[in-house]
């Protein structure tokens, strides 16, 4: 279900989240590829878990039998 929710995120947001959380890249490394500033990265990394949480709540917990 987590993968399905990740696919619902905007592609850039999903990529940033995966690079930071799953690949454990440093913020400086994550900022290099999309050429974003660290403040923008932190904002995006704040939004991603909130979106994933909402998706999981609706798609998994509410639909559970």
N, C-alpha and C positions, 0 to 999 in steps of 0.2 A: 504494500500500500504506500510505503514511503516513496518508492520509485515512481509510482503513479502520481503522487502529489508533487514530486520534483519536476516531472514532465509538465505539470500545469503552471509552474513558475515561468516568468519570462526567461528566455534562454541565457541572457547575460547574468541575471540574478542567480539562476541555478548553477552556472559555471563558477561564479565567484564563491558561492556557498560550498560547492564541492571542492574547489581548490583549497579553501581555507580549512574546512572541517574534516573532510575525508582524506585529502592528500597532506594535510598538516603543513602547508606552505606558510611561510612567514607573510605578514601583511605586505612587506616590501616586494616579495616575489609575486604575490597575487596582483599587486598594482601595476607591475611591469607590462604584462600582456595586453590588458585592455587600456593601458595608459590612463589610469584614473588616479586621483589624489587619495591619500589615506583617509581624509575626512569623508569622502564619498564612499569609500570601501566600507567604513564602519557603519555608515547609514544603511547601505545595502545589506550588510551582514546583520543588522538589527531587524530589517524587514523580512528577510528570508525565513528565519525561524517562526516569526509570527504568522506568515502565510502558510507555512507547513503545518503549524499547530492548528490553524483554522481548517485546513483541508483534511487533516487526519481526524479532527473532531467530527466533521461532517461525514466524511467518507467511511471511516472505520468505526468509531465508537457509537455514533448514532444509528448506523445501519446494522450493527452487530445484532444477531438474533437473540 
